[in-house]
Amino acid sequence: MFEGLLEGIGMEPAAKETEDSVLFQSFWDIPTSLKCPVVGLGISDEEGRRILKKCGRRIKALAPWEVHRDIMEEVGSGTAVARRVDAVLKRKFADALDKVKALPEKELLPLLKAAIANGEAAEALYCVAMRKNLAVDVLVSVVGEAHMMGHTTATDLLEARKKEVKSAGKVKELTESLDTERRERRRLGRELQAMADEVRELRQALSKQAEASVVAPEVRSEPKAASVDSDALRQERDKRKERERERDALVRESRKIEREKRKLKIRILELESENKALGDEVMSLAIGRPAPSFGSLPCEGRGCSTCPEMETCSRRILMVGGLSRMEPHYRRVAEAKGLGFEYHDGTMSGGRKCLEKQVSRCDMVVCPVTCNSHNACRSVKKLCSKHNKEIRFLPTSSISALTGVLLDMPA
């Protein structure tokens, strides 16, 4: 009844365990049905590519599943690839192997179940699979747990994809809301400027009114002839009172406008704070984790284009085209992924020499087909072919389009 699960295994009676020594086998000798999950959990895509490269394989055009396939084709016996995989796993999980040496066989399955429940199944599955001479019932249970863990992982992955789609919709809504807030801020700025101009005009009128009120007493202080008509004096007093009322009205209006101006300044500060929060939330949703601040970027916050260690950076991406004002946000997305970033706005008036230098020192080039020149698109395509660089054309110049490309690029 165990032929399907234990295919290719030479079963022997379980060895009696002692407290002094528990023997482990080489990776290529473990049951065939456990090799795939152990490699999938224990060997990352980057480590698998490194192993294949050291064994003389071409890995540049391989997808992650192709890397996994090539490794699995070589671990049936003690090949160079299998020995390197064995060495990497033993080095990575050495501490875990030491901890489970003294465990009796009956405790291995509960250990694996507890590790799967805690999300730490990689080292537990490896330690159990490496034990020699496991009893048939224990080995079948281990294979069954590994098999069902794959189903659970696939279900969780599909649920995560659904959440990702919902998050993309939320990003779109937040982006639209951010654009609305920006338009509102610009409108309030125009209103504030108009009110400032009005206040300036009122102050000028108030200053002229004050000068006129100073001249009036001087005229009245001059000696008056006895024959001055009383009606003229009354009219003068009435004019003076009218001017005073106009001045008081201007003062009240000026104070009212000053209050409105202060309120608008406070509102603008609030909108700027809300815009920053919305921008951070959009960036967090786009890259799938909290966005790093500009002051917390690697290399002491310096941009990659000015970093003295730029030439020794392991992974670097060049973006040609897009919105120039969005360059800081493009950079934050790339550096949050752990990548170096360079930018070229797509202007070819300076020739291809500068662009060619940037292409030659980058690992991948992304080129939005919108917000870009046809000459830049053609030139970067030829340069990537010349220098054997990977190029990705983006349908838009949005942050989400750039993020989608970087998700498939190992850091």
Secondary structure, 3 states (H helix, E strand, C coil): CCCCCCCCCCCCCCCCCCCCCCCECCHHHCCHHHHHHHHHHHCCHHHHHHHHHHCCCCCCCCCHHHHHHHHHCCCCCCCHHHHHHHHHHHHHCHHHHHHHCCCCHHHHHHHHHHHHHCCCHHHHHHHHHHECCCCHHHHHHHHHHHHHHHHHHHHHHHHHHHHHHHHHHHHHHHHHHHHHHHHHHHHHHHHHHHHHHHHHHHHHHHHHHHHHHHHHHHHHHCCCCCCCCHHHHHHHHHHHHHHHHHHHHHHHHHHHHHHHHHHHHHHHHHHHHHHHHHHHHHHHHHHCCCCCCHHHCCHHHCCHHHCCCHHHCCCEEEEECCCHHHHHHHHHHHHHCCCEEEEECCCCCCCCHHHHHHHHCCCEEEEECCCCCHHHHHHHHHHHHHHCCEEEEECCCCHHHHHHHHHCCCC
